[in-house]
C-alpha cells in the first residue's frame, strides 16, 4: 500500500485538517463517500488520499451540492481517472 493510501490520521486529526466536524466524517463514511482504514480495535485511520477526498467533499458542498450530488461527482471523477490511466497505458493519451 502506498504511503498516500495508508491510514495514519485519527478521525479528530483528519477533521481538524479539513475543518469539519467529526460527525460529518462519520456521515460521509456511512454514505460511502470514503472508506478510512480501521485498526483491529475499529478505530478509523484516514490517509492523505482520504484527506484529499474530504477537501473535495467540502468544496462540492460549498458549491451547493447535496451529498447525493457529491457522491455522483466523486464517482464520475474516479471513472474519469480510471479511463485516463487506461488510455495512458495504451499510449493513446
N, C-alpha and C positions, 0 to 999 in steps of 0.2 A: 504494500500500500504506500502510495506517495505521501510525502510529508504534508502536502496540501490537503489531503483527504483523511489524514489521521486525526481523530478526535483528541483534542488536548485542552479545550477550554470548558470549564464548568458552566452551567446554564447562567448563573449570575454574572460571570465574567463576559460571556457571549452577549447577554442582554445589555450590559454596560457598553460594550464595544459598538453596538449598533443603536444605542439609545432607545431601547424598547423595554417594556415590562416583561418580566419572566413569564407571566401568564400568557402573553402573546406568543412567545416561542413555543409554549406547550400547545396552544391552539393551532399554530402553523404545522406542528408535527402531526397532531391529530387529523388535520385536513390533508395531510400527505404532501405538503409543500417542501418538506425536507425531512431527512432521517438521520439524526445525530447518532454517533456510536453510543454504545452502552457498556458500562463496566459490568463485571459479573454480578455486582450488587444492584444494578439497574440505574446507576447514575448516568445522566446524559453527558456526553462529551462532544463538543462542537469543534469541527475542523475549520481551517482557513477557508475552504471551499464553502462550508456551511455559512460562515460569516458573510461571504460574498453574496450568497443567496438571500440572506437576511437583509443585506443592504438593498438588493434588487426588490425584495418584497416591500420594504419601507418606501422606496422610490415609487413603485407602482401604486401603492396605497395613497401616497401623497398626490399622485396624478388623478386620483378619483376612482380607481378600480376597486371593486369589491373582491373578496377572497376567491370567488369563483373565477373572476376575470384574471386575477393574479395567477391562479393555477393554470389557466389556459395559456397565458403568455409564457410562463415558465416552461410548460410542456412544448410549445411551439419553438421557443428558443433552444431547448435541448435537442429537438428534432433537427433544427437548422444546423446546430453544431455537429450532430452526427453525420448529416449529409455532406457538410463541408469537409469533415475528416475523410469520409469515404471518397469524395472527389479528389482530395489531395493524394490519397493512396493510389488512385488510378492514374494520376498525372494529368487529370483533365481540369484541375482547378487552377 
